């Protein structure tokens, strides 16, 4: 199984990269964030980042640090070979990056300038939480990048970044350029 884990800052384009790999290279794209959103809906909880963090930590405690990767792999296996590989986003705990590597996969970090990312998040308005100031956006990201917690199930995107094999900077809005950059970065895998 070809496996790619996507990680990166908020609004960097992780879902866009997943969609490109699905559309242009035949990968199954699983958004683990969508799995967490579905669980929020199932529990009747508001779709807020804090609820997503709590559920992901709960799942990691009960199913291991790589549980979100394992859930995506289950979905891939259920597709019975209809895809060239599996790409999943967004890996936010170092145990997820470790699990991708254990399964022989590659971790890709996607990033962009903070102001560019803020404008992307603000413009898409997926949830009421996407309506925040740049300062709130930056503070939230800082909390997710550097975990002060001793809890191994907590988010720690800096630790994930340190485990990534490749990096793509997605500064613009040109999807063809992003698709090209993805193809070049992952040429040995596709």
LUMTIVEX-726248 format. One record per residue: residue number from 1; x, y, z of N, C-alpha, C in turn; residue in three letters. Coordinates in nm, 2 decimals, padded with zeros to 4 digits. Layout:
<sites>
+-----+--------+--------+--------+--------+--------+--------+--------+--------+--------+-----+
:   k :     nx :     ny :     nz :    cax :    cay :    caz :     cx :     cy :     cz :   r :
+-----+--------+--------+--------+--------+--------+--------+--------+--------+--------+-----+
: NUM :      X :      Y :      Z :      X :      Y :      Z :      X :      Y :      Z : ALA :
...
+-----+--------+--------+--------+--------+--------+--------+--------+--------+--------+-----+
</sites>
This chain:
<sites>
+-----+--------+--------+--------+--------+--------+--------+--------+--------+--------+-----+
:   k :     nx :     ny :     nz :    cax :    cay :    caz :     cx :     cy :     cz :   r :
+-----+--------+--------+--------+--------+--------+--------+--------+--------+--------+-----+
:   1 :  00.08 : -00.12 :  00.00 :  00.00 :  00.00 :  00.00 :  00.09 :  00.12 :  00.00 : UNK :
:   2 :  00.07 :  00.21 : -00.10 :  00.13 :  00.34 : -00.10 :  00.06 :  00.43 :  00.00 : UNK :
:   3 :  00.13 :  00.50 :  00.09 :  00.07 :  00.57 :  00.20 :  00.14 :  00.71 :  00.21 : UNK :
:   4 :  00.06 :  00.81 :  00.22 :  00.11 :  00.95 :  00.24 :  00.03 :  01.01 :  00.35 : UNK :
:   5 :  00.10 :  01.06 :  00.45 :  00.04 :  01.14 :  00.56 :  00.07 :  01.29 :  00.54 : UNK :
:   6 : -00.03 :  01.37 :  00.54 : -00.02 :  01.51 :  00.52 : -00.03 :  01.58 :  00.66 : UNK :
:   7 :  00.06 :  01.67 :  00.68 :  00.06 :  01.75 :  00.80 :  00.10 :  01.89 :  00.76 : UNK :
:   8 :  00.07 :  01.99 :  00.85 :  00.10 :  02.13 :  00.82 :  00.02 :  02.22 :  00.90 : UNK :
:   9 :  00.05 :  02.35 :  00.88 : -00.02 :  02.45 :  00.95 : -00.17 :  02.47 :  00.90 : UNK :
:  10 : -00.25 :  02.53 :  00.98 : -00.39 :  02.55 :  00.94 : -00.40 :  02.64 :  00.82 : UNK :
:  11 : -00.47 :  02.60 :  00.72 : -00.49 :  02.68 :  00.60 : -00.38 :  02.67 :  00.50 : UNK :
:  12 : -00.29 :  02.58 :  00.52 : -00.17 :  02.56 :  00.43 : -00.21 :  02.49 :  00.30 : UNK :
:  13 : -00.32 :  02.41 :  00.30 : -00.36 :  02.34 :  00.18 : -00.35 :  02.19 :  00.18 : UNK :
:  14 : -00.36 :  02.14 :  00.30 : -00.35 :  01.99 :  00.32 : -00.46 :  01.92 :  00.24 : UNK :
:  15 : -00.58 :  01.97 :  00.26 : -00.69 :  01.91 :  00.19 : -00.68 :  01.92 :  00.04 : UNK :
:  16 : -00.63 :  02.04 : -00.01 : -00.61 :  02.06 : -00.15 : -00.51 :  01.96 : -00.20 : UNK :
:  17 : -00.40 :  01.93 : -00.13 : -00.30 :  01.84 : -00.17 : -00.36 :  01.70 : -00.18 : UNK :
:  18 : -00.44 :  01.66 : -00.07 : -00.51 :  01.53 : -00.07 : -00.60 :  01.52 : -00.19 : UNK :
:  19 : -00.68 :  01.62 : -00.22 : -00.77 :  01.62 : -00.34 : -00.69 :  01.61 : -00.47 : UNK :
:  20 : -00.58 :  01.67 : -00.48 : -00.49 :  01.66 : -00.60 : -00.44 :  01.52 : -00.62 : UNK :
:  21 : -00.40 :  01.46 : -00.51 : -00.35 :  01.32 : -00.52 : -00.46 :  01.22 : -00.55 : UNK :
:  22 : -00.58 :  01.25 : -00.50 : -00.70 :  01.17 : -00.54 : -00.73 :  01.18 : -00.68 : UNK :
:  23 : -00.75 :  01.30 : -00.73 : -00.79 :  01.33 : -00.86 : -00.69 :  01.30 : -00.97 : UNK :
:  24 : -00.56 :  01.33 : -00.95 : -00.46 :  01.32 : -01.05 : -00.38 :  01.19 : -01.04 : UNK :
:  25 : -00.38 :  01.12 : -00.92 : -00.30 :  01.01 : -00.91 : -00.37 :  00.88 : -00.86 : UNK :
:  26 : -00.50 :  00.89 : -00.84 : -00.58 :  00.78 : -00.81 : -00.58 :  00.74 : -00.66 : UNK :
:  27 : -00.53 :  00.82 : -00.57 : -00.53 :  00.79 : -00.43 : -00.67 :  00.81 : -00.36 : UNK :
:  28 : -00.69 :  00.73 : -00.26 : -00.81 :  00.75 : -00.18 : -00.76 :  00.86 : -00.07 : UNK :
:  29 : -00.84 :  00.97 : -00.07 : -00.82 :  01.07 :  00.03 : -00.91 :  01.06 :  00.15 : UNK :
:  30 : -00.85 :  01.05 :  00.27 : -00.93 :  01.05 :  00.39 : -00.89 :  01.17 :  00.47 : UNK :
:  31 : -00.98 :  01.25 :  00.51 : -00.96 :  01.36 :  00.60 : -00.99 :  01.31 :  00.74 : UNK :
:  32 : -00.89 :  01.29 :  00.82 : -00.92 :  01.25 :  00.96 : -00.99 :  01.36 :  01.03 : UNK :
:  33 : -00.97 :  01.48 :  00.99 : -01.05 :  01.59 :  01.05 : -01.20 :  01.57 :  01.03 : UNK :
:  34 : -01.23 :  01.53 :  00.91 : -01.37 :  01.50 :  00.88 : -01.42 :  01.38 :  00.96 : UNK :
:  35 : -01.34 :  01.28 :  00.99 : -01.38 :  01.17 :  01.08 : -01.41 :  01.23 :  01.22 : UNK :
:  36 : -01.33 :  01.32 :  01.27 : -01.35 :  01.39 :  01.40 : -01.48 :  01.47 :  01.39 : UNK :
:  37 : -01.50 :  01.55 :  01.28 : -01.62 :  01.63 :  01.27 : -01.74 :  01.54 :  01.28 : UNK :
:  38 : -01.74 :  01.43 :  01.21 : -01.85 :  01.33 :  01.21 : -01.88 :  01.28 :  01.35 : UNK :
:  39 : -01.77 :  01.26 :  01.43 : -01.79 :  01.21 :  01.56 : -01.85 :  01.32 :  01.65 : UNK :
:  40 : -01.81 :  01.45 :  01.63 : -01.87 :  01.56 :  01.70 : -02.03 :  01.56 :  01.67 : UNK :
:  41 : -02.06 :  01.55 :  01.54 : -02.20 :  01.55 :  01.50 : -02.28 :  01.44 :  01.57 : UNK :
:  42 : -02.22 :  01.32 :  01.57 : -02.28 :  01.20 :  01.63 : -02.30 :  01.23 :  01.78 : UNK :
:  43 : -02.21 :  01.30 :  01.85 : -02.23 :  01.32 :  01.99 : -02.31 :  01.45 :  02.02 : UNK :
:  44 : -02.35 :  01.52 :  01.91 : -02.43 :  01.64 :  01.93 : -02.34 :  01.76 :  01.98 : UNK :
:  45 : -02.21 :  01.76 :  01.96 : -02.12 :  01.86 :  02.00 : -02.10 :  01.97 :  01.89 : UNK :
:  46 : -02.08 :  02.09 :  01.93 : -02.05 :  02.19 :  01.83 : -01.92 :  02.16 :  01.76 : UNK :
:  47 : -01.91 :  02.19 :  01.63 : -01.79 :  02.17 :  01.55 : -01.68 :  02.28 :  01.59 : UNK :
:  48 : -01.62 :  02.26 :  01.70 : -01.52 :  02.36 :  01.75 : -01.39 :  02.28 :  01.76 : UNK :
:  49 : -01.28 :  02.35 :  01.74 : -01.14 :  02.29 :  01.74 : -01.12 :  02.22 :  01.88 : UNK :
:  50 : -01.17 :  02.28 :  01.98 : -01.15 :  02.22 :  02.12 : -01.21 :  02.08 :  02.12 : UNK :
:  51 : -01.33 :  02.07 :  02.07 : -01.40 :  01.94 :  02.07 : -01.33 :  01.84 :  01.98 : UNK :
:  52 : -01.28 :  01.88 :  01.87 : -01.20 :  01.79 :  01.78 : -01.07 :  01.75 :  01.85 : UNK :
:  53 : -01.01 :  01.84 :  01.92 : -00.89 :  01.80 :  02.00 : -00.92 :  01.70 :  02.11 : UNK :
:  54 : -01.03 :  01.72 :  02.18 : -01.07 :  01.63 :  02.29 : -01.10 :  01.49 :  02.24 : UNK :
:  55 : -01.18 :  01.48 :  02.12 : -01.21 :  01.35 :  02.07 : -01.09 :  01.28 :  02.02 : UNK :
:  56 : -01.00 :  01.36 :  01.95 : -00.88 :  01.29 :  01.90 : -00.79 :  01.24 :  02.01 : UNK :
:  57 : -00.78 :  01.31 :  02.12 : -00.70 :  01.27 :  02.24 : -00.77 :  01.14 :  02.30 : UNK :
:  58 : -00.90 :  01.15 :  02.31 : -00.98 :  01.03 :  02.36 : -00.95 :  00.91 :  02.28 : UNK :
:  59 : -00.96 :  00.92 :  02.15 : -00.93 :  00.81 :  02.06 : -00.79 :  00.76 :  02.07 : UNK :
:  60 : -00.70 :  00.85 :  02.08 : -00.56 :  00.81 :  02.10 : -00.54 :  00.73 :  02.23 : UNK :
:  61 : -00.60 :  00.77 :  02.33 : -00.59 :  00.70 :  02.46 : -00.65 :  00.56 :  02.45 : UNK :
:  62 : -00.76 :  00.55 :  02.38 : -00.82 :  00.41 :  02.37 : -00.77 :  00.33 :  02.26 : UNK :
:  63 : -00.72 :  00.39 :  02.15 : -00.68 :  00.31 :  02.04 : -00.53 :  00.32 :  02.00 : UNK :
:  64 : -00.45 :  00.40 :  02.08 : -00.31 :  00.42 :  02.04 : -00.29 :  00.55 :  01.97 : UNK :
:  65 : -00.17 :  00.59 :  01.97 : -00.13 :  00.72 :  01.92 : -00.15 :  00.73 :  01.76 : UNK :
:  66 : -00.15 :  00.61 :  01.70 : -00.17 :  00.61 :  01.55 : -00.31 :  00.57 :  01.51 : UNK :
:  67 : -00.41 :  00.59 :  01.60 : -00.54 :  00.54 :  01.58 : -00.61 :  00.61 :  01.46 : UNK :
:  68 : -00.58 :  00.74 :  01.43 : -00.64 :  00.81 :  01.32 : -00.59 :  00.75 :  01.19 : UNK :
:  69 : -00.46 :  00.72 :  01.19 : -00.40 :  00.65 :  01.07 : -00.47 :  00.52 :  01.05 : UNK :
:  70 : -00.48 :  00.44 :  01.16 : -00.55 :  00.31 :  01.14 : -00.69 :  00.32 :  01.09 : UNK :
:  71 : -00.76 :  00.42 :  01.14 : -00.90 :  00.44 :  01.09 : -00.90 :  00.47 :  00.94 : UNK :
:  72 : -00.81 :  00.55 :  00.89 : -00.80 :  00.58 :  00.75 : -00.76 :  00.46 :  00.67 : UNK :
:  73 : -00.67 :  00.38 :  00.72 : -00.63 :  00.25 :  00.66 : -00.74 :  00.16 :  00.64 : UNK :
:  74 : -00.83 :  00.15 :  00.75 : -00.95 :  00.06 :  00.74 : -01.04 :  00.11 :  00.63 : UNK :
:  75 : -01.06 :  00.24 :  00.61 : -01.14 :  00.29 :  00.50 : -01.08 :  00.25 :  00.37 : UNK :
:  76 : -00.95 :  00.26 :  00.36 : -00.88 :  00.23 :  00.23 : -00.90 :  00.08 :  00.20 : UNK :
:  77 : -00.88 : -00.01 :  00.30 : -00.89 : -00.15 :  00.28 : -01.03 : -00.19 :  00.24 : UNK :
:  78 : -01.13 : -00.12 :  00.30 : -01.27 : -00.14 :  00.26 : -01.30 : -00.11 :  00.12 : UNK :
:  79 : -01.22 : -00.03 :  00.05 : -01.24 :  00.01 : -00.09 : -01.19 : -00.10 : -00.18 : UNK :
:  80 : -01.13 : -00.21 : -00.13 : -01.09 : -00.33 : -00.20 : -01.01 : -00.30 : -00.33 : UNK :
:  81 : -00.91 : -00.22 : -00.31 : -00.81 : -00.21 : -00.42 : -00.85 : -00.11 : -00.53 : UNK :
:  82 : -00.95 : -00.03 : -00.51 : -01.00 :  00.07 : -00.61 : -00.90 :  00.19 : -00.63 : UNK :
:  83 : -00.80 :  00.20 : -00.54 : -00.72 :  00.32 : -00.54 : -00.57 :  00.28 : -00.55 : UNK :
:  84 : -00.49 :  00.37 : -00.60 : -00.34 :  00.35 : -00.62 : -00.27 :  00.36 : -00.48 : UNK :
:  85 : -00.33 :  00.43 : -00.39 : -00.27 :  00.44 : -00.26 : -00.37 :  00.52 : -00.17 : UNK :
:  86 : -00.32 :  00.55 : -00.05 : -00.39 :  00.62 :  00.05 : -00.32 :  00.75 :  00.09 : UNK :
:  87 : -00.39 :  00.86 :  00.09 : -00.34 :  00.99 :  00.14 : -00.43 :  01.04 :  00.25 : UNK :
:  88 : -00.38 :  01.08 :  00.36 : -00.46 :  01.13 :  00.47 : -00.41 :  01.26 :  00.53 : UNK :
:  89 : -00.51 :  01.34 :  00.58 : -00.47 :  01.46 :  00.64 : -00.57 :  01.48 :  00.76 : UNK :
:  90 : -00.53 :  01.54 :  00.86 : -00.41 :  01.61 :  00.89 : -00.35 :  01.54 :  01.01 : UNK :
:  91 : -00.23 :  01.51 :  01.00 : -00.16 :  01.44 :  01.11 : -00.11 :  01.55 :  01.21 : UNK :
:  92 : -00.15 :  01.54 :  01.33 : -00.13 :  01.65 :  01.43 : -00.06 :  01.60 :  01.56 : UNK :
:  93 : -00.03 :  01.47 :  01.56 :  00.03 :  01.41 :  01.68 :  00.15 :  01.33 :  01.63 : UNK :
:  94 :  00.27 :  01.34 :  01.69 :  00.39 :  01.26 :  01.64 :  00.36 :  01.11 :  01.63 : UNK :
:  95 :  00.27 :  01.06 :  01.71 :  00.24 :  00.92 :  01.70 :  00.18 :  00.88 :  01.57 : UNK :
:  96 :  00.11 :  00.98 :  01.51 :  00.05 :  00.95 :  01.38 :  00.16 :  00.95 :  01.27 : UNK :
:  97 :  00.26 :  01.04 :  01.28 :  00.37 :  01.04 :  01.19 :  00.45 :  00.90 :  01.20 : UNK :
:  98 :  00.47 :  00.86 :  01.33 :  00.54 :  00.74 :  01.35 :  00.46 :  00.62 :  01.29 : UNK :
:  99 :  00.33 :  00.62 :  01.30 :  00.25 :  00.51 :  01.25 :  00.26 :  00.51 :  01.09 : UNK :
: 100 :  00.25 :  00.63 :  01.03 :  00.27 :  00.63 :  00.88 :  00.40 :  00.57 :  00.85 : UNK :
: 101 :  00.51 :  00.61 :  00.92 :  00.64 :  00.55 :  00.89 :  00.64 :  00.40 :  00.91 : UNK :
: 102 :  00.58 :  00.35 :  01.02 :  00.58 :  00.21 :  01.05 :  00.51 :  00.13 :  00.94 : UNK :
: 103 :  00.42 :  00.19 :  00.87 :  00.34 :  00.13 :  00.76 :  00.41 :  00.15 :  00.63 : UNK :
: 104 :  00.54 :  00.21 :  00.63 :  00.61 :  00.23 :  00.51 :  00.58 :  00.35 :  00.43 : UNK :
: 105 :  00.50 :  00.44 :  00.49 :  00.46 :  00.56 :  00.43 :  00.55 :  00.68 :  00.44 : UNK :
: 106 :  00.51 :  00.79 :  00.37 :  00.59 :  00.91 :  00.37 :  00.51 :  01.02 :  00.43 : UNK :
: 107 :  00.57 :  01.11 :  00.51 :  00.51 :  01.22 :  00.57 :  00.54 :  01.35 :  00.49 : UNK :
: 108 :  00.44 :  01.43 :  00.46 :  00.46 :  01.55 :  00.38 :  00.41 :  01.67 :  00.46 : UNK :
: 109 :  00.50 :  01.77 :  00.49 :  00.46 :  01.89 :  00.56 :  00.42 :  02.00 :  00.46 : UNK :
: 110 :  00.31 :  02.06 :  00.48 :  00.26 :  02.17 :  00.39 :  00.25 :  02.30 :  00.47 : UNK :
: 111 :  00.31 :  02.41 :  00.41 :  00.31 :  02.53 :  00.49 :  00.29 :  02.65 :  00.39 : UNK :
: 112 :  00.26 :  02.76 :  00.45 :  00.25 :  02.89 :  00.38 :  00.26 :  03.00 :  00.48 : UNK :
: 113 :  00.28 :  03.12 :  00.43 :  00.29 :  03.24 :  00.51 :  00.16 :  03.25 :  00.60 : UNK :
: 114 :  00.18 :  03.29 :  00.73 :  00.06 :  03.29 :  00.82 : -00.05 :  03.38 :  00.77 : UNK :
: 115 : -00.02 :  03.50 :  00.71 : -00.13 :  03.59 :  00.66 : -00.20 :  03.52 :  00.55 : UNK :
: 116 : -00.13 :  03.46 :  00.46 : -00.20 :  03.38 :  00.35 : -00.29 :  03.28 :  00.40 : UNK :
: 117 : -00.24 :  03.20 :  00.50 : -00.32 :  03.09 :  00.56 : -00.45 :  03.15 :  00.63 : UNK :
: 118 : -00.43 :  03.26 :  00.70 : -00.54 :  03.32 :  00.77 : -00.65 :  03.36 :  00.67 : UNK :
: 119 : -00.61 :  03.43 :  00.56 : -00.70 :  03.47 :  00.46 : -00.78 :  03.35 :  00.40 : UNK :
: 120 : -00.71 :  03.24 :  00.38 : -00.77 :  03.12 :  00.33 : -00.88 :  03.07 :  00.42 : UNK :
: 121 : -00.84 :  03.06 :  00.55 : -00.93 :  03.00 :  00.65 : -01.05 :  03.10 :  00.67 : UNK :
: 122 : -01.03 :  03.23 :  00.67 : -01.13 :  03.32 :  00.69 : -01.23 :  03.32 :  00.57 : UNK :
: 123 : -01.18 :  03.31 :  00.45 : -01.26 :  03.31 :  00.33 : -01.35 :  03.19 :  00.32 : UNK :
: 124 : -01.30 :  03.07 :  00.37 : -01.38 :  02.95 :  00.35 : -01.50 :  02.93 :  00.45 : UNK :
: 125 : -01.48 :  02.99 :  00.57 : -01.59 :  02.99 :  00.66 : -01.66 :  02.85 :  00.68 : UNK :
: 126 : -01.58 :  02.75 :  00.70 : -01.64 :  02.62 :  00.72 : -01.73 :  02.61 :  00.85 : UNK :
: 127 : -01.68 :  02.67 :  00.95 : -01.75 :  02.67 :  01.08 : -01.75 :  02.81 :  01.14 : UNK :
: 128 : -01.83 :  02.83 :  01.24 : -01.83 :  02.96 :  01.31 : -01.70 :  03.00 :  01.37 : UNK :
: 129 : -01.62 :  02.89 :  01.39 : -01.48 :  02.92 :  01.45 : -01.39 :  02.98 :  01.35 : UNK :
: 130 : -01.42 :  02.98 :  01.22 : -01.33 :  03.03 :  01.12 : -01.34 :  03.19 :  01.11 : UNK :
: 131 : -01.43 :  03.24 :  01.20 : -01.45 :  03.39 :  01.20 : -01.37 :  03.44 :  01.33 : UNK :
: 132 : -01.25 :  03.46 :  01.31 : -01.16 :  03.50 :  01.42 : -01.06 :  03.60 :  01.37 : UNK :
: 133 : -01.00 :  03.67 :  01.47 : -00.90 :  03.77 :  01.43 : -00.77 :  03.70 :  01.39 : UNK :
: 134 : -00.68 :  03.77 :  01.33 : -00.55 :  03.71 :  01.30 : -00.48 :  03.67 :  01.42 : UNK :
: 135 : -00.49 :  03.76 :  01.53 : -00.42 :  03.73 :  01.65 : -00.47 :  03.60 :  01.72 : UNK :
: 136 : -00.61 :  03.58 :  01.71 : -00.66 :  03.46 :  01.77 : -00.62 :  03.33 :  01.69 : UNK :
: 137 : -00.61 :  03.35 :  01.55 : -00.57 :  03.24 :  01.46 : -00.42 :  03.21 :  01.50 : UNK :
: 138 : -00.34 :  03.31 :  01.51 : -00.19 :  03.28 :  01.54 : -00.18 :  03.22 :  01.68 : UNK :
: 139 : -00.25 :  03.27 :  01.78 : -00.24 :  03.21 :  01.92 : -00.29 :  03.06 :  01.92 : UNK :
: 140 : -00.39 :  03.03 :  01.85 : -00.44 :  02.89 :  01.84 : -00.34 :  02.80 :  01.77 : UNK :
: 141 : -00.28 :  02.85 :  01.67 : -00.17 :  02.77 :  01.60 : -00.06 :  02.75 :  01.69 : UNK :
: 142 : -00.01 :  02.85 :  01.76 :  00.10 :  02.84 :  01.86 :  00.07 :  02.73 :  01.96 : UNK :
: 143 : -00.05 :  02.73 :  02.01 : -00.09 :  02.62 :  02.11 : -00.08 :  02.48 :  02.05 : UNK :
: 144 : -00.12 :  02.47 :  01.92 : -00.11 :  02.34 :  01.85 :  00.03 :  02.30 :  01.81 : UNK :
: 145 :  00.11 :  02.40 :  01.78 :  00.25 :  02.37 :  01.74 :  00.33 :  02.32 :  01.85 : UNK :
: 146 :  00.32 :  02.38 :  01.97 :  00.41 :  02.35 :  02.08 :  00.32 :  02.30 :  02.19 : UNK :
: 147 :  00.32 :  02.17 :  02.21 :  00.24 :  02.12 :  02.32 :  00.32 :  02.13 :  02.45 : UNK :
: 148 :  00.26 :  02.20 :  02.55 :  00.32 :  02.21 :  02.68 :  00.27 :  02.09 :  02.77 : UNK :
: 149 :  00.19 :  02.01 :  02.72 :  00.13 :  01.90 :  02.79 :  00.23 :  01.78 :  02.80 : UNK :
: 150 :  00.23 :  01.71 :  02.91 :  00.31 :  01.58 :  02.92 :  00.23 :  01.47 :  02.87 : UNK :
: 151 :  00.10 :  01.50 :  02.82 :  00.01 :  01.39 :  02.77 :  00.05 :  01.36 :  02.63 : UNK :
: 152 :  00.09 :  01.24 :  02.60 :  00.14 :  01.20 :  02.47 :  00.02 :  01.20 :  02.36 : UNK :
: 153 : -00.10 :  01.21 :  02.41 : -00.21 :  01.21 :  02.31 : -00.25 :  01.35 :  02.27 : UNK :
: 154 : -00.18 :  01.45 :  02.32 : -00.21 :  01.59 :  02.29 : -00.15 :  01.62 :  02.15 : UNK :
: 155 : -00.20 :  01.73 :  02.09 : -00.15 :  01.78 :  01.96 : -00.01 :  01.84 :  01.98 : UNK :
: 156 :  00.08 :  01.81 :  01.89 :  00.21 :  01.87 :  01.89 :  00.26 :  01.87 :  01.75 : UNK :
: 157 :  00.22 :  01.97 :  01.68 :  00.25 :  01.98 :  01.54 :  00.40 :  02.00 :  01.51 : UNK :
: 158 :  00.47 :  02.07 :  01.60 :  00.62 :  02.08 :  01.58 :  00.69 :  01.95 :  01.58 : UNK :
: 159 :  00.65 :  01.86 :  01.67 :  00.70 :  01.73 :  01.67 :  00.67 :  01.65 :  01.54 : UNK :
: 160 :  00.55 :  01.67 :  01.49 :  00.51 :  01.61 :  01.36 :  00.60 :  01.66 :  01.25 : UNK :
: 161 :  00.61 :  01.80 :  01.25 :  00.69 :  01.86 :  01.14 :  00.83 :  01.80 :  01.14 : UNK :
: 162 :  00.89 :  01.78 :  01.26 :  01.03 :  01.72 :  01.27 :  01.04 :  01.58 :  01.21 : UNK :
: 163 :  00.92 :  01.51 :  01.20 :  00.92 :  01.37 :  01.15 :  00.88 :  01.37 :  01.00 : UNK :
: 164 :  00.86 :  01.48 :  00.94 :  00.82 :  01.48 :  00.80 :  00.94 :  01.46 :  00.70 : UNK :
: 165 :  00.91 :  01.39 :  00.60 :  01.01 :  01.36 :  00.50 :  01.03 :  01.47 :  00.39 : UNK :
: 166 :  00.93 :  01.54 :  00.36 :  00.93 :  01.64 :  00.26 :  00.85 :  01.76 :  00.30 : UNK :
: 167 :  00.87 :  01.87 :  00.24 :  00.80 :  02.00 :  00.26 :  00.76 :  02.06 :  00.13 : UNK :
: 168 :  00.64 :  02.11 :  00.13 :  00.59 :  02.19 :  00.02 :  00.54 :  02.33 :  00.07 : UNK :
: 169 :  00.59 :  02.43 :  00.01 :  00.54 :  02.57 :  00.04 :  00.43 :  02.60 : -00.06 : UNK :
: 170 :  00.31 :  02.63 : -00.01 :  00.19 :  02.66 : -00.09 :  00.15 :  02.81 : -00.06 : UNK :
: 171 :  00.23 :  02.90 : -00.12 :  00.21 :  03.04 : -00.09 :  00.10 :  03.10 : -00.18 : UNK :
: 172 :  00.06 :  03.05 : -00.29 : -00.03 :  03.11 : -00.38 : -00.16 :  03.05 : -00.39 : UNK :
: 173 : -00.24 :  03.08 : -00.50 : -00.37 :  03.02 : -00.52 : -00.38 :  02.94 : -00.65 : UNK :
: 174 : -00.27 :  02.92 : -00.71 : -00.26 :  02.85 : -00.84 : -00.26 :  02.70 : -00.81 : UNK :
: 175 : -00.37 :  02.64 : -00.84 : -00.39 :  02.49 : -00.81 : -00.30 :  02.41 : -00.91 : UNK :
: 176 : -00.28 :  02.46 : -01.03 : -00.19 :  02.39 : -01.12 : -00.05 :  02.39 : -01.07 : UNK :
: 177 :  00.00 :  02.50 : -01.01 :  00.13 :  02.50 : -00.96 :  00.14 :  02.41 : -00.84 : UNK :
: 178 :  00.04 :  02.41 : -00.75 :  00.04 :  02.32 : -00.64 :  00.05 :  02.18 : -00.68 : UNK :
: 179 : -00.04 :  02.14 : -00.78 : -00.04 :  02.00 : -00.84 :  00.10 :  01.97 : -00.89 : UNK :
: 180 :  00.17 :  02.06 : -00.96 :  00.30 :  02.04 : -01.01 :  00.40 :  02.01 : -00.90 : UNK :
: 181 :  00.39 :  02.10 : -00.79 :  00.48 :  02.09 : -00.68 :  00.47 :  01.96 : -00.61 : UNK :
: 182 :  00.34 :  01.91 : -00.59 :  00.31 :  01.78 : -00.53 :  00.37 :  01.67 : -00.61 : UNK :
: 183 :  00.35 :  01.67 : -00.74 :  00.40 :  01.57 : -00.83 :  00.55 :  01.56 : -00.83 : UNK :
: 184 :  00.62 :  01.68 : -00.83 :  00.77 :  01.68 : -00.82 :  00.81 :  01.63 : -00.69 : UNK :
: 185 :  00.75 :  01.67 : -00.58 :  00.80 :  01.63 : -00.44 :  00.78 :  01.48 : -00.42 : UNK :
: 186 :  00.67 :  01.43 : -00.48 :  00.64 :  01.29 : -00.45 :  00.67 :  01.20 : -00.57 : UNK :
: 187 :  00.75 :  01.25 : -00.67 :  00.77 :  01.17 : -00.79 :  00.82 :  01.03 : -00.77 : UNK :
: 188 :  00.89 :  01.00 : -00.67 :  00.94 :  00.86 : -00.65 :  00.83 :  00.77 : -00.59 : UNK :
: 189 :  00.72 :  00.83 : -00.54 :  00.61 :  00.75 : -00.48 :  00.49 :  00.73 : -00.58 : UNK :
: 190 :  00.47 :  00.82 : -00.67 :  00.35 :  00.82 : -00.75 :  00.36 :  00.73 : -00.87 : UNK :
+-----+--------+--------+--------+--------+--------+--------+--------+--------+--------+-----+
</sites>
